């Protein structure tokens, strides 16, 4: 069984476990196995068409599956798979945000 590292936002579905084991010959089969073991996890990882959501990254042994064979990426029992939510950036210091205040500053009404 491959080891799957679960990100904090999904751990409520894995009973708080940071790492779980799942079976499958490909990443897609591994996700199906996770869904059987932890119902609801697949919809957090994949969209309604079955593709990995844009804001979710999956790594097989530190390699992004998008640069391998995506959901068809082969998985061995000795592999470590990491599910990593993408992190969106915010405004940079000094950058103007709507309302005219620089990022990190507050305005007070008069």
C-alpha positions, 0 to 999 in steps of 0.5 A: 500500500502506498503512503498518502500524506493528507493536508490539514484541511482534509484531515477531518475526513481521515479522522485526523490522520496526517498519513494514510495507506491506500491501494491502486496501480495509478494515482486515479485508482489510489484516489478511488481507494481513498474515497472508499476508505474516507468518503467525501475525500475524492470530491475535495481532490477532483472536480465533477469531471474526475480531473484533479482540481486546479487548486490541488497539487498531487506529488508522487515521490516529490514529482508533480503528477501534472508533469508525469501521466496525471491520474494515470501516473503509476503507483507502487506500494513503496511510493509516497504520494502527497496531496498539497492544496495550492496557496494563493498569494495576496497583495505585496507590501506597498501595492494599492488595493481597492479603496486606495489603501496600501496593502497592510494599511488601514484607513479611518473614516474622518 
